[in-house]
Amino acid sequence: MNLKDKLLHDYNSQLSYGGVNGERLAERLYQLSKIGLTEDNGSFRLGLSSEEKEAKHLVKEWMLQAGLEVTEDGAGNVFGKLQGNIEGNSTIMSGSHVDSVPNGGHFDGPLGVLTALEVVEAWKDTNVTPSKSFEIAIFTDEEGARFNGGFTGSGAITGQLDYSSQLKRVDGNGRTFEEVLLEYGSNEEKFRLAKRDLSEVELFVEVHIEQGKRLEKANLPVGIVSGIAGPSWMELNFYGEAGHAGNTPMDDRKDALVAASEFIYKVESLPSKVSPTAVATVGKMQVKPNGVNVIPGQVTLYVDIRDIFEDTRDSLIQLVLELAKEIAEKHHISVTNDEMLRIKPVPISKELHEKLEKTFIKNNVQPLYVPSGAGHDAMIIGNQVPTAMIFVRSKDGISHNPKEWSSLNDCVMGVHVLKDFIESLMR
Ligand SMILES: [Zn+2]
């Protein structure tokens, strides 16, 4: 069964009202799914690849058919604008990305673009011209799977990129970002010019699959994102003393791995001390010299620390560093730390939350707040523009996988709440 038939299989067509058309959304999700389709029925559309370009091209055609003014910047970001019917520049923007991880799913990204487009289609079908302008955005290379980066397009329009290191990034085939950019039809100068004055954008709102199980557990089709967590990546180096595993007595060792293990074990209990939404993970580690019969002399490990509030996230960073120091002292070894990344969490305002709550209640959906642990384009745009996010239920919480699934009923509910939310801002 193809994606469209699968989506329509259990669709409640009574959800197609107010100009919103579930069949059209299913057809478009299906058309996009065919670009870069993998053997496992997954999606393979890396940032700035010909597949990502083809997917953007297809959406551009739909945008043009819907009467939008379509532009593309030097970072490959695509914008489709519907002019509002009252004077002034105020614009509401919504969108997401169409790139994927290798063998990813068909909802992460495309859903945010197509729900925004469906809002425009619904207005068109009911002869509504919004009072304020509405702009749909497709951001380039959100996932970053190709160049080990991510948020390339949203970073470019907000000017939050380190351009020189970005241009030097290399993909799996040894090609630099700059080379790939040229092949894509842009260049460094145009890429830098993608930075845009966003002062006219009153609000950015992104619909995205939850990639977690909270909505599924609560049996709700959509949820309100309480805030978008900002990650901090910390590299820690524990320095002990390498020695012979046979000749060094147990009471005369400086084993870096024993200390690191105690650290990893104890990190788990720290997040709940600062906030119920905070998380910390040690997901990567190197042991030196890494020999069967050698006492570990050095351990390098990485801690990923996140929360949706900056103050509690930063307190957690402090707790993690204190813990590392305390454990190193106890084991008579030393530890150093180096912060590799620190992105501000994006709070979502109380006013926007209240508007979203009203929208949910109007659609008979109990408003449930869900934190976004993962980064999204909304996290980058949210540093400059008031931002909101709506999550759509993910089956089994699976994402970045061909099994990624959101029912058409839930996707269409995503369109309804998005549309009503935007309309509430137009008044
Ligand atoms: Zn995404």
Residues whose N, C-alpha, C, O or C-beta is under 5 A from the ligand:
A	BS01	ZN	D108 G109
